[in-house]
Amino acid sequence: MRKIRAALMFIFIFGFAGSGFAADQWKLFEHRYSYKLEDVLQATKFVQKKGYWEGYRDGKLAGYVFISKEWTGKLVGYSGKHLETLIGMDTNGTITGVKLLFHSEPIVLIGLKEENYLDFIKQYKGKNIKNPLSVGSEISMDAVSGATVTAVVQNSIILESARRVADASGVMKGTKGKAKKLNQKYLALTWDELKKSGAVKNLAITNKYLGLQGDEVHLDLYVAIVTQPSIGRSLLGDALYKDVMGRLKSDESAIVIVSRGKGSFKGTGFVRGGVFDRFNIEQGAKVYMLKDRDYRVLSELYAKGAPSINEGGIFIIRDKDFDPAEPFRLNLLLPYRVSVAKKEFKSFHVEYAVPERFTE
């Protein structure tokens, strides 16, 4: 019955796509909450700084409070709106509290209650932002199972906002080495040469890691930066590489993700919500969520000796802060079969850095 009600509500709401009602459809799901700074940090005095507050207790600095919209306003959920969040953090980078201020996610359509969402964000208290903080690992999706886009975006908002405030306040300074950039040299490379050099990184996930029967590889995934000519032209071929590079703006970057096996790194969530909820890119303090408009299907690799692929894409990172010459992490979230009737999510990651031979 719950599924039927949800389906009818969905039809009612989205059946008006051609009318003036469509512009206001998400207001049906809007939730806004009142707040005090003390809700997320125990302090008796707050001093406003640029983008955050310093909180003091007994005359000593106790931590910081900030609103996510100041730092990650471009990160939006399924509804296309930011999940506005109040976050508290102590002077060591440990989250002291998280409170949702506004969202318009249609979680009711999949049978979730508002309490499920609020329970999900309670997990962040006590977590330190200097450590990995991934959905499906340190953060469980049990409370909001089915709302993958909402969970992944909310996680990215909290993590990036906190790390950027930590950087601004001196809690966690970014470590930047000598500035470097991708060189523009070209040498045709085989698939084996690309892998051995580290220009292509691999992640192989077997069935047993996902609660499935058998020892075969479920997902054999490869990732690479393709804005460097030797890497990009070798993987994409001359014509496609030229076309991709010709469409990039000066501050944009392109990566390739491809896979073999029965598993999918893209999933199907992006078809409905426009956001790739199974993976994101993390570099320094920032988390980059990719959308369907940043994506181009890739069905074949052109490097000599490259394997056939089941799934692939060229993904554009449209953010001037992303540096393709610096290391980044690809975070991956896959469904994990706990039992015949229950499914959870498990996280994996790939560390990627362009080899020095391709930089200057």
ROKETOR-678708 format. One record per residue: x, z, y of N, C-alpha, C in turn. Coordinates in steps of 0.2 Angstrom, whole numbers, m for minus. Example, Ala and Ser with C-alpha at 12.3 -4.5 7.8 and 13.67 -1.06 7.14 Angstrom:
REM residues 2
ATOM, 66, 39, m28, 62, 39, m22, 66, 39, m16
ATOM, 64, 35, m11, 68, 36, m5, 64, 39, 0
***
This chain:
REM residues 360
ATOM, 4, 0, m6, 0, 0, 0, 4, 0, 6
ATOM, 10, 4, 6, 14, 4, 12, 17, m2, 13
ATOM, 19, m6, 8, 22, m13, 9, 17, m18, 12
ATOM, 11, m17, 10, 5, m21, 12, 4, m20, 20
ATOM, 4, m13, 22, 3, m12, 29, 9, m15, 33
ATOM, 15, m14, 30, 21, m16, 34, 20, m24, 35
ATOM, 18, m27, 30, 18, m35, 30, 12, m37, 35
ATOM, 7, m33, 35, 1, m35, 40, 4, m34, 47
ATOM, 7, m28, 48, 10, m27, 54, 15, m32, 57
ATOM, 19, m34, 52, 24, m40, 54, 20, m46, 56
ATOM, 15, m48, 52, 11, m54, 54, 8, m53, 60
ATOM, 5, m47, 62, 1, m46, 68, 6, m47, 74
ATOM, 12, m44, 73, 17, m44, 79, 20, m50, 80
ATOM, 23, m53, 75, 26, m59, 76, 22, m66, 75
ATOM, 16, m65, 74, 11, m71, 74, 10, m73, 81
ATOM, 12, m69, 86, 10, m71, 93, 16, m74, 97
ATOM, 21, m77, 93, 27, m79, 95, 26, m84, 101
ATOM, 21, m88, 101, 20, m93, 106, 16, m91, 112
ATOM, 14, m84, 112, 10, m82, 118, 15, m77, 122
ATOM, 12, m75, 128, 15, m71, 132, 16, m64, 129
ATOM, 13, m62, 124, 14, m56, 121, 21, m55, 118
ATOM, 24, m61, 116, 30, m61, 112, 35, m57, 116
ATOM, 35, m58, 123, 41, m55, 127, 40, m48, 127
ATOM, 35, m45, 125, 34, m38, 125, 33, m35, 118
ATOM, 34, m39, 113, 32, m37, 106, 37, m31, 104
ATOM, 43, m30, 106, 47, m25, 104, 45, m18, 107
ATOM, 41, m18, 113, 39, m12, 116, 35, m8, 111
ATOM, 32, m11, 106, 28, m7, 101, 33, m2, 97
ATOM, 39, m4, 97, 44, 0, 93, 48, 5, 97
ATOM, 47, 4, 104, 52, 8, 108, 51, 16, 108
ATOM, 57, 19, 107, 57, 26, 107, 62, 28, 112
ATOM, 60, 33, 117, 65, 36, 122, 65, 43, 122
ATOM, 71, 46, 122, 71, 54, 121, 74, 57, 127
ATOM, 72, 62, 129, 75, 66, 135, 81, 70, 132
ATOM, 86, 72, 136, 92, 75, 134, 95, 79, 139
ATOM, 100, 83, 137, 104, 87, 141, 111, 86, 138
ATOM, 116, 86, 143, 123, 85, 140, 125, 91, 135
ATOM, 122, 97, 136, 124, 102, 131, 121, 101, 124
ATOM, 117, 95, 123, 114, 94, 117, 120, 92, 112
ATOM, 125, 89, 115, 130, 86, 110, 137, 89, 111
ATOM, 138, 94, 116, 144, 98, 117, 143, 104, 120
ATOM, 145, 110, 117, 144, 116, 119, 149, 117, 125
ATOM, 146, 117, 131, 150, 118, 137, 145, 121, 143
ATOM, 148, 125, 147, 144, 128, 153, 145, 124, 159
ATOM, 150, 120, 160, 151, 116, 166, 153, 109, 164
ATOM, 150, 104, 168, 152, 97, 166, 154, 94, 173
ATOM, 159, 90, 172, 162, 86, 178, 162, 79, 177
ATOM, 159, 75, 181, 158, 68, 180, 165, 64, 182
ATOM, 166, 60, 177, 172, 56, 178, 169, 48, 177
ATOM, 174, 44, 177, 171, 37, 177, 169, 35, 170
ATOM, 163, 35, 169, 160, 33, 162, 159, 39, 157
ATOM, 161, 45, 159, 160, 50, 155, 160, 57, 159
ATOM, 158, 62, 155, 159, 69, 158, 164, 73, 155
ATOM, 168, 77, 158, 172, 82, 155, 168, 89, 154
ATOM, 168, 92, 149, 164, 98, 148, 169, 104, 147
ATOM, 167, 109, 151, 172, 115, 151, 168, 121, 148
ATOM, 172, 125, 145, 169, 132, 142, 174, 137, 143
ATOM, 172, 142, 146, 177, 148, 148, 183, 145, 152
ATOM, 181, 141, 156, 187, 138, 161, 191, 133, 158
ATOM, 190, 132, 151, 195, 127, 148, 191, 121, 146
ATOM, 195, 115, 146, 192, 109, 144, 190, 109, 136
ATOM, 183, 108, 135, 181, 108, 128, 180, 101, 125
ATOM, 179, 96, 129, 178, 90, 127, 175, 85, 132
ATOM, 172, 80, 129, 169, 75, 133, 162, 73, 131
ATOM, 158, 70, 135, 151, 68, 134, 150, 61, 137
ATOM, 147, 57, 134, 146, 50, 136, 140, 46, 133
ATOM, 138, 42, 137, 132, 38, 135, 135, 31, 133
ATOM, 133, 29, 127, 136, 23, 124, 135, 16, 128
ATOM, 129, 16, 132, 128, 10, 136, 133, 8, 141
ATOM, 137, 14, 143, 142, 13, 148, 148, 9, 145
ATOM, 149, 10, 138, 155, 7, 135, 154, 1, 130
ATOM, 148, 1, 127, 146, m4, 122, 140, m7, 123
ATOM, 138, m8, 129, 131, m11, 130, 130, m18, 127
ATOM, 135, m22, 126, 134, m28, 123, 132, m28, 115
ATOM, 133, m22, 112, 132, m21, 105, 124, m20, 105
ATOM, 120, m24, 102, 113, m24, 101, 111, m24, 94
ATOM, 105, m21, 93, 102, m20, 86, 98, m26, 84
ATOM, 94, m25, 79, 89, m30, 76, 85, m33, 82
ATOM, 83, m28, 86, 78, m30, 91, 81, m34, 97
ATOM, 88, m34, 97, 91, m37, 103, 92, m33, 109
ATOM, 91, m26, 108, 92, m21, 113, 97, m16, 110
ATOM, 101, m13, 115, 106, m8, 114, 103, m2, 111
ATOM, 106, 1, 106, 104, 8, 104, 107, 13, 108
ATOM, 104, 15, 113, 107, 20, 118, 108, 27, 115
ATOM, 115, 29, 115, 116, 35, 111, 121, 40, 116
ATOM, 119, 46, 115, 123, 51, 119, 128, 54, 114
ATOM, 134, 55, 115, 139, 57, 111, 144, 62, 114
ATOM, 145, 67, 110, 150, 72, 112, 156, 72, 108
ATOM, 162, 74, 111, 168, 73, 107, 173, 79, 110
ATOM, 176, 82, 105, 181, 87, 108, 188, 84, 109
ATOM, 192, 88, 112, 199, 86, 114, 203, 83, 109
ATOM, 201, 84, 102, 205, 81, 97, 202, 75, 94
ATOM, 197, 73, 97, 194, 67, 94, 188, 68, 89
ATOM, 186, 74, 88, 181, 76, 83, 174, 75, 86
ATOM, 169, 72, 84, 163, 71, 86, 159, 78, 86
ATOM, 157, 80, 91, 153, 87, 91, 146, 86, 91
ATOM, 143, 80, 92, 136, 79, 92, 134, 72, 94
ATOM, 129, 70, 91, 126, 63, 93, 119, 64, 94
ATOM, 116, 61, 99, 109, 61, 100, 106, 54, 102
ATOM, 101, 51, 99, 98, 45, 101, 94, 46, 107
ATOM, 95, 41, 112, 92, 41, 118, 86, 36, 119
ATOM, 88, 30, 116, 83, 24, 116, 85, 20, 110
ATOM, 79, 17, 107, 80, 11, 103, 73, 8, 102
ATOM, 73, 2, 100, 67, m2, 99, 67, m5, 92
ATOM, 71, m2, 87, 72, m6, 81, 65, m5, 77
ATOM, 63, m10, 73, 57, m10, 70, 57, m8, 63
ATOM, 60, m1, 62, 61, 2, 56, 55, 3, 52
ATOM, 49, 4, 56, 43, 5, 52, 41, m1, 48
ATOM, 43, m7, 49, 41, m12, 45, 44, m12, 38
ATOM, 49, m8, 37, 52, m8, 30, 50, m1, 28
ATOM, 45, 3, 31, 43, 9, 28, 47, 15, 30
ATOM, 51, 15, 35, 55, 20, 37, 52, 24, 42
ATOM, 53, 30, 43, 51, 35, 48, 56, 36, 53
ATOM, 54, 38, 59, 59, 39, 64, 64, 45, 62
ATOM, 61, 49, 58, 66, 55, 56, 71, 52, 51
ATOM, 70, 47, 48, 75, 44, 44, 81, 42, 48
ATOM, 80, 38, 54, 85, 36, 58, 89, 42, 61
ATOM, 85, 47, 63, 88, 53, 66, 92, 57, 61
ATOM, 90, 57, 55, 94, 60, 50, 101, 56, 49
ATOM, 100, 49, 49, 106, 45, 48, 112, 47, 53
ATOM, 110, 48, 60, 115, 49, 65, 118, 56, 65
ATOM, 114, 61, 61, 117, 68, 61, 124, 68, 57
ATOM, 125, 63, 53, 131, 63, 49, 137, 63, 53
ATOM, 137, 60, 59, 143, 59, 63, 146, 66, 66
ATOM, 142, 71, 66, 145, 77, 69, 150, 80, 64
ATOM, 156, 81, 67, 162, 84, 63, 167, 78, 60
ATOM, 165, 72, 62, 169, 66, 60, 174, 65, 65
ATOM, 181, 64, 63, 186, 62, 68, 187, 55, 69
ATOM, 187, 53, 75, 187, 45, 77, 194, 42, 76
ATOM, 199, 47, 74, 206, 44, 73, 206, 42, 66
ATOM, 201, 43, 62, 201, 41, 55, 196, 36, 54
ATOM, 196, 32, 48, 191, 27, 47, 184, 30, 47
ATOM, 179, 26, 49, 172, 28, 50, 168, 22, 48
ATOM, 167, 21, 41, 163, 15, 39, 157, 17, 36
ATOM, 152, 13, 37, 145, 13, 34, 147, 12, 26
ATOM, 144, 16, 22, 145, 14, 15, 151, 18, 12
ATOM, 155, 22, 16, 160, 26, 14, 160, 33, 17
ATOM, 163, 34, 23, 162, 40, 27, 155, 41, 29
ATOM, 151, 36, 30, 144, 37, 33, 140, 34, 28
ATOM, 135, 38, 25, 130, 35, 20, 124, 32, 23
ATOM, 122, 27, 19, 116, 23, 22, 109, 26, 18
ATOM, 110, 31, 14, 104, 33, 11, 98, 34, 15
ATOM, 99, 37, 21, 93, 39, 25, 89, 33, 28
ATOM, 93, 27, 29, 90, 21, 32, 91, 15, 27
ATOM, 91, 16, 21, 92, 11, 16, 87, 5, 17
ATOM, 90, m1, 18, 85, m7, 20, 86, m9, 27
ATOM, 88, m4, 31, 89, m6, 39, 97, m7, 40
ATOM, 100, m11, 36, 107, m12, 36, 110, m14, 43
ATOM, 106, m19, 47, 108, m21, 53, 108, m15, 58
ATOM, 103, m11, 58, 103, m5, 63, 108, 0, 61
ATOM, 109, 1, 55, 115, 6, 53, 122, 4, 55
ATOM, 123, m3, 54, 130, m5, 55, 131, m6, 63
ATOM, 126, m8, 66, 127, m8, 74, 127, m1, 77
ATOM, 123, 3, 74, 124, 10, 77, 130, 13, 75
ATOM, 133, 12, 70, 140, 14, 68, 145, 11, 73
ATOM, 145, 5, 74, 149, 2, 78, 149, 4, 85
ATOM, 143, 6, 88, 142, 8, 94, 145, 15, 95
ATOM, 144, 20, 90, 147, 26, 91, 154, 26, 90
ATOM, 157, 22, 85, 164, 22, 84, 168, 19, 90
ATOM, 166, 13, 93, 169, 10, 98, 168, 14, 105
ATOM, 162, 17, 106, 161, 21, 112, 166, 27, 112
ATOM, 166, 30, 107, 171, 36, 106, 178, 34, 107
ATOM, 180, 29, 104, 187, 27, 104, 189, 25, 111
ATOM, 185, 22, 114, 186, 19, 121, 187, 25, 126
ATOM, 182, 30, 125, 183, 36, 129, 189, 40, 128
ATOM, 191, 40, 121, 197, 44, 119, 203, 40, 122
ATOM, 203, 34, 123, 208, 30, 126, 209, 32, 133
ATOM, 203, 32, 137, 202, 33, 144, 204, 40, 146
ATOM, 202, 44, 142, 204, 52, 143, 210, 54, 141
ATOM, 214, 50, 137, 220, 52, 134, 220, 56, 128
ATOM, 214, 56, 124, 214, 59, 118, 217, 55, 113
ATOM, 217, 48, 113, 220, 44, 108, 222, 38, 112
ATOM, 228, 37, 114, 231, 32, 117, 232, 26, 112
ATOM, 231, 20, 114, 232, 14, 110, 240, 13, 110
ATOM, 242, 11, 104, 249, 10, 103, 250, 2, 104
ATOM, 253, 0, 109, 254, m7, 110, 261, m9, 110
ATOM, 263, m13, 105, 270, m15, 105, 272, m21, 110
ATOM, 277, m24, 109, 279, m29, 113, 274, m35, 113
ATOM, 272, m37, 119, 267, m42, 120, 269, m49, 116
ATOM, 265, m51, 112, 267, m58, 109, 260, m62, 108
ATOM, 261, m68, 107, 256, m73, 106, 257, m78, 101
ATOM, 252, m81, 99, 252, m86, 93, 256, m92, 96
ATOM, 261, m94, 92, 265, m100, 94, 260, m107, 92
ATOM, 262, m112, 95, 259, m118, 94, 262, m123, 89
ATOM, 267, m121, 85, 271, m125, 81, 266, m127, 75
ATOM, 267, m133, 72, 263, m135, 66, 268, m137, 61
ATOM, 266, m135, 55, 269, m137, 49, 264, m136, 43
ATOM, 263, m142, 40, 258, m142, 34, 260, m137, 29
ATOM, 255, m133, 27, 257, m127, 22, 252, m128, 16
ATOM, 255, m127, 10, 250, m127, 4, 247, m120, 4
ATOM, 242, m120, 0, 238, m114, m1, 243, m108, m4
ATOM, 247, m109, m8, 252, m104, m11, 256, m102, m5
ATOM, 258, m106, m1, 263, m104, 5, 259, m100, 10
ATOM, 253, m102, 11, 249, m98, 16, 248, m91, 13
ATOM, 246, m90, 7, 245, m83, 4, 252, m79, 3
ATOM, 257, m82, 1, 264, m79, 1, 266, m77, 8
ATOM, 265, m80, 13, 267, m79, 19, 263, m73, 23
ATOM, 257, m72, 20, 252, m67, 23, 248, m70, 28
ATOM, 248, m77, 29, 243, m80, 34, 236, m80, 31
ATOM, 236, m79, 25, 229, m79, 21, 229, m72, 17
ATOM, 224, m68, 19, 224, m61, 15, 218, m61, 10
ATOM, 219, m58, 5, 214, m58, m1, 211, m51, m2
ATOM, 205, m51, m4, 202, m45, m6, 197, m47, m12
ATOM, 199, m44, m18, 195, m45, m24, 192, m39, m27
ATOM, 185, m40, m27, 181, m34, m29, 177, m36, m36
ATOM, 179, m32, m41, 176, m33, m47, 169, m30, m48
ATOM, 166, m32, m53, 159, m29, m55, 159, m21, m55
ATOM, 164, m18, m58, 164, m11, m59, 164, m7, m53
ATOM, 167, m10, m48, 167, m7, m41, 160, m7, m38
ATOM, 155, m11, m41, 148, m11, m38, 143, m9, m43
ATOM, 145, m6, m48, 140, m3, m53, 137, m8, m57
ATOM, 141, m14, m58, 138, m19, m62, 142, m20, m68
ATOM, 139, m23, m73, 142, m23, m80, 147, m29, m80
ATOM, 153, m28, m84, 158, m33, m85, 164, m31, m80
ATOM, 170, m34, m82, 176, m33, m78, 177, m39, m73
ATOM, 173, m44, m73, 175, m50, m69, 174, m49, m62
ATOM, 178, m53, m58, 178, m52, m51, 171, m55, m48
ATOM, 168, m50, m44, 161, m51, m41, 162, m55, m35
ATOM, 167, m53, m31, 168, m57, m25, 176, m57, m23
ATOM, 178, m63, m23, 185, m65, m22, 185, m68, m14
ATOM, 187, m64, m10, 187, m65, m3, 194, m67, 1
ATOM, 194, m71, 5, 200, m73, 9, 198, m73, 16
ATOM, 203, m71, 20, 202, m71, 28, 209, m74, 31
ATOM, 208, m77, 37, 214, m80, 40, 212, m81, 48
ATOM, 216, m80, 52, 216, m83, 59, 217, m90, 59
ATOM, 213, m94, 62, 214, m101, 62, 216, m104, 69
ATOM, 217, m100, 74, 219, m103, 80, 226, m105, 81
ATOM, 230, m103, 76, 237, m105, 75, 237, m112, 71
ATOM, 240, m117, 74, 240, m123, 71, 242, m124, 64
ATOM, 248, m121, 62, 250, m121, 55, 245, m118, 50
ATOM, 242, m113, 52, 237, m110, 48, 230, m114, 48
ATOM, 228, m115, 54, 221, m118, 55, 221, m125, 53
ATOM, 226, m129, 54, 226, m136, 52, 226, m137, 45
ATOM, 231, m133, 42, 232, m133, 35, 225, m131, 31
ATOM, 221, m126, 33, 215, m124, 30, 209, m128, 32
ATOM, 209, m131, 38, 203, m134, 40, 203, m142, 40
ATOM, 210, m144, 39, 211, m152, 40, 211, m154, 47
ATOM, 214, m159, 49, 215, m161, 56, 209, m162, 60
ATOM, 204, m165, 57, 198, m167, 61, 194, m161, 63
ATOM, 193, m157, 58, 189, m151, 59, 192, m146, 63
ATOM, 199, m145, 62, 203, m141, 67, 202, m143, 74
ATOM, 203, m149, 75, 203, m152, 82, 196, m151, 85
ATOM, 191, m151, 81, 184, m150, 84, 183, m143, 85
ATOM, 185, m138, 81, 184, m131, 82, 188, m129, 88
ATOM, 194, m131, 89, 198, m129, 94, 196, m132, 101
ATOM, 193, m138, 100, 190, m141, 106, 184, m138, 109
ATOM, 181, m134, 105, 175, m130, 107, 176, m123, 110
ATOM, 182, m121, 108, 184, m114, 110, 186, m113, 117
ATOM, 184, m108, 121, 186, m106, 127, 193, m103, 127
ATOM, 196, m103, 132, 203, m100, 133, 203, m93, 130
ATOM, 198, m89, 131, 198, m82, 129, 195, m81, 122
ATOM, 193, m86, 118, 190, m85, 112, 195, m86, 106
ATOM, 193, m83, 100, 197, m84, 94, 193, m86, 88
ATOM, 196, m89, 83, 192, m91, 77, 196, m89, 71
ATOM, 192, m86, 67, 194, m84, 60, 190, m87, 55
ATOM, 193, m88, 49, 190, m91, 43, 189, m85, 38
ATOM, 183, m85, 35, 182, m81, 29, 178, m85, 24
ATOM, 181, m85, 18, 178, m89, 12, 178, m84, 6
ATOM, 174, m86, 1, 174, m82, m5, 173, m86, m11
ATOM, 174, m84, m17, 172, m86, m23, 169, m81, m27
ATOM, 165, m82, m32, 162, m77, m36, 154, m77, m35
ATOM, 151, m73, m38, 143, m73, m37, 141, m69, m31
ATOM, 146, m64, m29, 144, m60, m23, 144, m64, m16
ATOM, 141, m61, m11, 141, m64, m5, 143, m59, 1
ATOM, 148, m62, 5, 150, m58, 10, 145, m58, 16
ATOM, 141, m64, 17, 137, m65, 22, 130, m62, 21
ATOM, 128, m61, 15, 121, m59, 14, 116, m63, 17
ATOM, 110, m60, 18, 104, m64, 21, 102, m61, 28
ATOM, 104, m55, 29, 101, m51, 35, 102, m55, 42
ATOM, 107, m59, 42, 108, m63, 48, 103, m68, 50
ATOM, 100, m71, 44, 95, m76, 45, 89, m73, 49
ATOM, 87, m66, 47, 82, m63, 50, 83, m60, 57
ATOM, 89, m57, 58, 91, m53, 64, 96, m56, 68
ATOM, 99, m62, 65, 105, m65, 69, 111, m61, 69
ATOM, 112, m56, 66, 118, m52, 66, 121, m52, 59
ATOM, 127, m53, 58, 130, m52, 51, 131, m45, 50
ATOM, 127, m42, 46, 127, m35, 45, 132, m33, 39
ATOM, 134, m37, 35, 139, m35, 30, 146, m35, 32
ATOM, 148, m38, 37, 155, m37, 39, 156, m37, 47
ATOM, 161, m34, 49, 163, m34, 56, 171, m34, 57
ATOM, 173, m35, 63, 180, m35, 64, 182, m29, 68
ATOM, 187, m25, 66, 189, m19, 70, 196, m20, 72
ATOM, 198, m19, 79, 204, m20, 82, 205, m15, 87
ATOM, 210, m10, 86, 211, m5, 91, 204, m1, 92
ATOM, 202, 0, 98, 196, 4, 99, 190, 0, 99
ATOM, 190, m6, 98, 184, m11, 98, 182, m13, 91
ATOM, 175, m14, 91, 172, m16, 85, 169, m23, 87
ATOM, 170, m28, 83, 167, m35, 85, 162, m36, 80
ATOM, 155, m36, 82, 150, m39, 77, 149, m46, 79
ATOM, 148, m50, 73, 147, m57, 74, 140, m59, 73
ATOM, 138, m64, 76, 131, m66, 76, 130, m74, 73
ATOM, 124, m76, 72, 124, m82, 69, 126, m88, 74
ATOM, 125, m87, 80, 127, m92, 85, 135, m92, 85
ATOM, 139, m87, 82, 146, m87, 82, 149, m91, 76
ATOM, 144, m94, 72, 146, m95, 65, 145, m103, 64
ATOM, 149, m106, 59, 149, m112, 57, 151, m113, 50
ATOM, 146, m116, 46, 147, m116, 39, 154, m120, 37
ATOM, 157, m117, 32, 163, m120, 30, 163, m121, 22
ATOM, 163, m127, 19, 161, m128, 12, 167, m130, 8
ATOM, 173, m131, 12, 179, m134, 8, 185, m132, 12
ATOM, 191, m130, 8, 197, m129, 11, 202, m135, 10
ATOM, 206, m137, 15, 210, m143, 14, 217, m142, 12
ATOM, 219, m136, 12, 226, m134, 10, 228, m137, 3
ATOM, 233, m140, 2, 235, m142, m5, 235, m136, m10
ATOM, 231, m137, m15, 231, m132, m20, 226, m126, m19
ATOM, 222, m127, m13, 217, m122, m12, 211, m122, m17
ATOM, 208, m117, m19, 203, m117, m24, 196, m119, m21
ATOM, 191, m121, m25, 185, m122, m22, 181, m116, m20
ATOM, 177, m116, m16, 174, m110, m13, 166, m110, m14
ATOM, 163, m104, m15, 156, m104, m15, 153, m103, m9
ATOM, 156, m99, m4, 154, m97, 2, 159, m97, 7
ATOM, 158, m100, 13, 163, m99, 18, 160, m100, 25
ATOM, 164, m98, 30, 162, m99, 37, 168, m99, 42
ATOM, 167, m102, 48, 172, m101, 53, 168, m97, 58
ATOM, 171, m91, 60, 168, m87, 65, 172, m86, 71
ATOM, 168, m87, 77, 171, m86, 83, 170, m79, 86
ATOM, 176, m76, 89, 175, m70, 92, 176, m71, 100
ATOM, 170, m70, 103, 169, m72, 110, 171, m66, 114
ATOM, 176, m63, 114, 178, m57, 118, 186, m58, 120
ATOM, 187, m58, 126, 194, m58, 129, 198, m52, 127
ATOM, 195, m47, 125, 199, m41, 123, 202, m42, 116
ATOM, 199, m46, 112, 202, m48, 105, 209, m52, 106
ATOM, 214, m49, 102, 220, m52, 102, 222, m55, 95
ATOM, 222, m61, 94, 223, m64, 88, 230, m63, 85
ATOM, 235, m61, 90, 242, m60, 88, 243, m53, 85
ATOM, 238, m49, 86, 238, m42, 84, 234, m40, 78
ATOM, 236, m35, 74, 233, m34, 68, 226, m32, 69
ATOM, 221, m33, 64, 214, m31, 64, 212, m30, 57
ATOM, 206, m27, 57, 204, m25, 50, 197, m28, 49
ATOM, 196, m32, 43, 189, m34, 42, 186, m29, 37
ATOM, 180, m26, 40, 176, m21, 36, 171, m25, 33
ATOM, 170, m23, 26, 165, m27, 22, 160, m22, 19
ATOM, 154, m23, 19, 149, m18, 16, 145, m22, 11
ATOM, 145, m20, 5, 141, m23, m1, 136, m18, m4
ATOM, 131, m21, m7, 126, m17, m11, 129, m14, m17
ATOM, 128, m8, m19, 131, m5, m25, 125, m2, m29
ATOM, 125, m5, m35, 119, m3, m40, 120, 4, m43
ATOM, 117, 9, m41, 117, 16, m44, 113, 16, m50
ATOM, 107, 13, m50, 103, 13, m56, 99, 7, m56
ATOM, 95, 6, m61, 90, 0, m61, 86, 0, m55
ATOM, 84, 6, m53, 79, 6, m47, 82, 8, m41
ATOM, 88, 10, m40, 91, 12, m34, 98, 8, m32
ATOM, 98, 7, m26, 104, 3, m23, 106, 6, m17
ATOM, 113, 7, m17, 116, 10, m11, 121, 5, m8
ATOM, 125, 7, m3, 130, 2, m1, 137, 5, m1
ATOM, 142, 1, m2, 149, 3, m2, 153, m1, 2
ATOM, 158, 2, 5, 162, m2, 10, 169, m3, 7
ATOM, 172, m9, 10, 179, m11, 8, 182, m14, 14
ATOM, 188, m15, 14, 191, m18, 20, 198, m22, 18
ATOM, 200, m26, 23, 206, m30, 22, 210, m29, 29
ATOM, 216, m27, 28, 220, m27, 34, 224, m34, 35
ATOM, 223, m36, 41, 226, m43, 42, 231, m43, 49
ATOM, 236, m46, 48, 241, m47, 54, 244, m54, 53
ATOM, 244, m58, 58, 247, m64, 58, 255, m63, 57
ATOM, 258, m66, 52, 265, m66, 51, 269, m68, 57
ATOM, 275, m65, 58, 279, m66, 64, 281, m73, 65
ATOM, 282, m77, 59, 284, m84, 60, 279, m88, 64
ATOM, 273, m85, 64, 268, m89, 68, 266, m86, 75
ATOM, 271, m82, 77, 270, m79, 84, 277, m80, 88
ATOM, 276, m78, 95, 282, m79, 99, 282, m74, 104
***
